[in-house]
Amino acid sequence: MEILRVGNVNYISLTDLAKYQNSSAPSFTVKNWLRRIITIDYIGLWKEIHNPDFNLVEFDQIKTEYGRNYFAMSPSQ
């Protein structure tokens, strides 16, 4: 697994981690990770800190739905 270095910060690709855990279906691992409430909260906080154009209204709509059985989120969302 490759570690990407940007400035003084190291990054590990979620896709690489998913391939390591489940090489035949890495997208399943990513989808499960994106369903977790703590993941959504983390992504929202990270976006608020690092993205001045982050749409808080749209994110609040996502937060009202996560945790429900039908909730599914894709990387593009």
C-alpha positions in Angstrom: 0.0 0.0 0.0 1.4 3.4 -1.0 1.4 6.3 1.4 0.9 9.7 -0.3 2.8 12.6 1.2 1.5 16.2 0.7 3.7 18.7 2.5 4.2 17.3 6.0 1.0 15.2 6.0 0.8 11.5 5.0 -2.4 10.1 3.4 -3.5 6.6 2.8 -6.1 5.9 0.1 -9.4 4.6 1.3 -9.6 2.7 -2.0 -6.2 1.0 -1.4 -7.4 0.0 2.1 -10.6 -1.4 0.7 -8.6 -3.4 -1.9 -6.4 -4.7 0.8 -9.3 -5.9 2.9 -11.5 -7.2 0.1 -9.6 -7.4 -3.2 -12.6 -9.0 -5.1 -15.1 -6.4 -4.1 -13.5 -3.2 -2.6 -16.6 -1.1 -3.4 -18.5 -3.2 -0.8 -16.0 -2.1 1.9 -16.2 1.5 0.9 -20.1 1.5 0.8 -20.2 -0.1 4.3 -17.7 2.5 5.6 -19.9 5.3 4.2 -23.0 4.0 6.0 -21.5 4.5 9.4 -22.8 7.5 11.4 -19.3 8.3 12.7 -17.9 8.3 9.2 -20.5 10.8 8.0 -19.9 13.0 11.1 -16.1 12.8 10.4 -16.5 13.7 6.7 -18.8 16.6 7.6 -16.4 18.0 10.2 -13.4 17.7 7.8 -15.4 19.4 5.0 -16.4 22.3 7.4 -12.8 22.9 8.3 -11.2 22.5 4.9 -13.8 23.5 2.4 -15.1 27.1 2.6 -17.8 26.3 0.0 -19.2 23.3 1.9 -23.0 23.1 1.7 -24.1 22.8 5.3 -27.8 22.8 4.4 -27.4 19.8 2.1 -25.2 18.1 4.7 -27.9 18.6 7.3 -30.4 16.8 5.0 -28.0 13.8 4.8 -27.6 13.8 8.6 -31.4 13.5 9.0 -31.3 10.3 7.0 -28.2 8.5 8.1 -28.7 5.7 10.5 -31.9 4.6 8.8 -32.0 1.2 7.2 -32.5 2.5 3.7 -29.7 5.1 3.9 -26.9 4.7 1.4 -24.3 7.2 0.4 -21.9 7.1 -2.6 -18.5 8.6 -2.8 -19.8 11.3 -5.2 -22.4 12.5 -2.7 
